[in-house]
Amino acid sequence: MNKVRLKGFTRPVPDSPLVSIIIPTYNYACYLPTALQSCFTQTHKNIEVIVVDDGSTDDTRRRVVEFKDRVHYHYQPNRGVSAARNKGLDLASGEYINFLDADDYLTEDSIAARLKILVQHEDIGVVVSNSYRQREPEAGGTPGLTFKPKVRRDIISDRFYEHLLLQEISFATCTALLRGTLARRFRFPTDITNGEDIAYFSKIFFCARVYYLANPTAVVVKHPDSLRQDIKKIRDQDLALVHTIFDDPLYGGKLDYLRKTFTSLSYLSLAGSFYRAADKKLARKYYRAGIKHKPRNILRVNALSKFLRSYL
């Protein structure tokens, strides 16, 4: 995979604070070098890169060794992406934290663009941005780099968790740059395997003012492995994400007004997963449950089209 070189639009932050980039990985040796290279070509140079190898059985270690002492490498038995990210938090010493999945990569000015906002605005706890999408030829569909944002303007919000839970933005973990003190307040849940990033960042956004940057600062790569889901785990988890978020005592019931809509969207998301897994009967069941919880969601064209195609 060739990295797309994307030039910057901001100047480096003068005080050069340390930024920790945490990369969890599991058998993504073929993608990891691109992610790492994107870290080392940042216009902001004061970074530490932490790779948490979650029990890979491929040549991940060799790929990391090629970068010598530029990477802090930690190997652990396979416990899932949440455990890997949490370990990265334990190891990170940066004043600011960025999570980067091993198959995604950053634009050259990614850290500088978001760090500048955090340095200049002490009331902002996290900067999130739009992202590019890159589809590999093997993933099907039209390959190449695309940018189709839901939001095209910068936003500052104290209730950004609403945008996240109502799916009003396109969110990718790699686009969030957090103050270290905020990032370390919470942990990624290890008892769920689907939506763990949503559970973590809903807490982050609930407790902090968020700046949403319309300019993209990362590239999310879609490839066969990223599109392949463990359908058994998804079926077993069912609506556990809903309970993980809304039953959390942190919120004290303050998110209850979003629960019905989020439950509906979760059903529709599950319906999409089962549709892609060719379990059309189960896809229809979950779609109907989603519409029952929130009838107006029948207007969501993508979900409706999958439901209709499931009868073909």
Solvent accessible surface area in square Angstrom, and as a share of the most:
residue,aa,sasa,rsa
1,M,83,0.37
2,N,136,0.70
3,K,44,0.19
4,V,50,0.29
5,R,147,0.54
6,L,29,0.15
7,K,153,0.65
8,G,42,0.41
9,F,100,0.42
10,T,36,0.21
11,R,181,0.66
12,P,79,0.49
13,V,7,0.04
14,P,124,0.78
15,D,117,0.61
16,S,49,0.32
17,P,19,0.12
18,L,52,0.26
19,V,0,0.00
20,S,0,0.00
21,I,0,0.00
22,I,0,0.00
23,I,0,0.00
24,P,7,0.04
25,T,6,0.04
26,Y,105,0.40
27,N,52,0.27
28,Y,45,0.17
29,A,4,0.03
30,C,84,0.50
31,Y,27,0.10
32,L,0,0.00
33,P,32,0.20
34,T,18,0.11
35,A,0,0.00
36,L,0,0.00
37,Q,75,0.33
38,S,0,0.00
39,C,1,0.00
40,F,31,0.13
41,T,34,0.20
42,Q,1,0.00
43,T,52,0.30
44,H,5,0.02
45,K,142,0.60
46,N,58,0.29
47,I,32,0.16
48,E,40,0.18
49,V,2,0.01
50,I,0,0.00
51,V,0,0.00
52,V,0,0.00
53,D,2,0.01
54,D,3,0.02
55,G,9,0.08
56,S,14,0.09
57,T,119,0.69
58,D,60,0.31
59,D,53,0.27
60,T,1,0.00
61,R,131,0.48
62,R,127,0.46
63,R,60,0.22
64,V,4,0.02
65,V,94,0.54
66,E,99,0.44
67,F,26,0.11
68,K,163,0.69
69,D,135,0.70
70,R,125,0.46
71,V,15,0.09
72,H,87,0.39
73,Y,50,0.19
74,H,49,0.22
75,Y,100,0.38
76,Q,6,0.03
77,P,89,0.56
78,N,85,0.44
79,R,139,0.51
80,G,30,0.28
81,V,57,0.33
82,S,5,0.03
83,A,14,0.11
84,A,0,0.00
85,R,8,0.03
86,N,12,0.06
87,K,58,0.25
88,G,0,0.00
89,L,4,0.02
90,D,86,0.45
91,L,50,0.25
92,A,9,0.07
93,S,78,0.51
94,G,2,0.02
95,E,101,0.45
96,Y,8,0.03
97,I,0,0.00
98,N,0,0.00
99,F,0,0.00
100,L,0,0.00
101,D,40,0.21
102,A,2,0.02
103,D,12,0.06
104,D,11,0.06
105,Y,1,0.00
106,L,0,0.00
107,T,4,0.02
108,E,15,0.07
109,D,2,0.01
110,S,0,0.00
111,I,0,0.00
112,A,0,0.00
113,A,3,0.02
114,R,0,0.00
115,L,0,0.00
116,K,59,0.25
117,I,19,0.10
118,L,1,0.00
119,V,50,0.29
120,Q,114,0.51
121,H,77,0.34
122,E,156,0.70
123,D,82,0.43
124,I,2,0.01
125,G,9,0.09
126,V,0,0.00
127,V,0,0.00
128,V,0,0.00
129,S,0,0.00
130,N,2,0.01
131,S,11,0.07
132,Y,46,0.18
133,R,70,0.26
134,Q,12,0.05
135,R,80,0.29
136,E,22,0.10
137,P,91,0.57
138,E,129,0.58
139,A,18,0.14
140,G,35,0.34
141,G,69,0.66
142,T,114,0.66
143,P,71,0.44
144,G,34,0.33
145,L,61,0.30
146,T,58,0.34
147,F,72,0.30
148,K,169,0.72
149,P,18,0.11
150,K,121,0.51
151,V,23,0.13
152,R,177,0.64
153,R,166,0.60
154,D,62,0.32
155,I,23,0.12
156,I,89,0.45
157,S,17,0.11
158,D,79,0.41
159,R,125,0.46
160,F,0,0.00
161,Y,15,0.06
162,E,38,0.17
163,H,46,0.20
164,L,9,0.05
165,L,0,0.00
166,L,38,0.19
167,Q,73,0.32
168,E,79,0.35
169,I,9,0.05
170,S,30,0.20
171,F,34,0.14
172,A,12,0.10
173,T,9,0.05
174,C,3,0.02
175,T,0,0.00
176,A,0,0.00
177,L,0,0.00
178,L,0,0.00
179,R,51,0.18
180,G,1,0.01
181,T,111,0.65
182,L,14,0.07
183,A,0,0.00
184,R,94,0.34
185,R,139,0.51
186,F,21,0.09
187,R,113,0.41
188,F,2,0.01
189,P,26,0.16
190,T,87,0.50
191,D,120,0.62
192,I,9,0.05
193,T,82,0.48
194,N,47,0.24
195,G,15,0.14
196,E,15,0.07
197,D,31,0.16
198,I,37,0.19
199,A,7,0.05
200,Y,1,0.00
201,F,0,0.00
202,S,0,0.00
203,K,45,0.19
204,I,0,0.00
205,F,0,0.00
206,F,48,0.20
207,C,44,0.26
208,A,16,0.12
209,R,88,0.32
210,V,0,0.00
211,Y,31,0.12
212,Y,0,0.00
213,L,10,0.05
214,A,17,0.13
215,N,67,0.34
216,P,17,0.11
217,T,0,0.00
218,A,0,0.00
219,V,0,0.00
220,V,17,0.09
221,V,2,0.01
222,K,63,0.27
223,H,1,0.00
224,P,44,0.28
225,D,61,0.31
226,S,40,0.26
227,L,69,0.34
228,R,159,0.58
229,Q,80,0.35
230,D,75,0.39
231,I,45,0.23
232,K,127,0.54
233,K,107,0.45
234,I,8,0.04
235,R,97,0.36
236,D,97,0.50
237,Q,25,0.11
238,D,55,0.29
239,L,24,0.12
240,A,33,0.25
241,L,25,0.12
242,V,4,0.02
243,H,96,0.43
244,T,40,0.23
245,I,3,0.02
246,F,12,0.05
247,D,85,0.44
248,D,27,0.14
249,P,120,0.76
250,L,62,0.31
251,Y,4,0.01
252,G,64,0.61
253,G,39,0.37
254,K,142,0.60
255,L,1,0.01
256,D,79,0.41
257,Y,118,0.45
258,L,7,0.03
259,R,70,0.26
260,K,121,0.51
261,T,23,0.13
262,F,10,0.04
263,T,11,0.06
264,S,0,0.00
265,L,4,0.02
266,S,15,0.10
267,Y,35,0.13
268,L,14,0.07
269,S,63,0.40
270,L,9,0.04
271,A,8,0.06
272,G,9,0.09
273,S,6,0.04
274,F,1,0.00
275,Y,45,0.17
276,R,141,0.51
277,A,49,0.38
278,A,77,0.60
279,D,46,0.24
280,K,74,0.31
281,K,160,0.68
282,L,33,0.17
283,A,6,0.05
284,R,46,0.17
285,K,123,0.52
286,Y,20,0.08
287,Y,10,0.04
288,R,123,0.45
289,A,27,0.21
290,G,0,0.00
291,I,27,0.14
292,K,170,0.72
293,H,63,0.28
294,K,56,0.24
295,P,90,0.56
296,R,170,0.62
297,N,10,0.05
298,I,81,0.41
299,L,133,0.66
300,R,90,0.33
301,V,112,0.64
302,N,114,0.59
303,A,20,0.15
304,L,53,0.26
305,S,32,0.21
306,K,50,0.21
307,F,35,0.15
308,L,101,0.50
309,R,103,0.38
310,S,4,0.03
311,Y,119,0.45
312,L,165,0.82
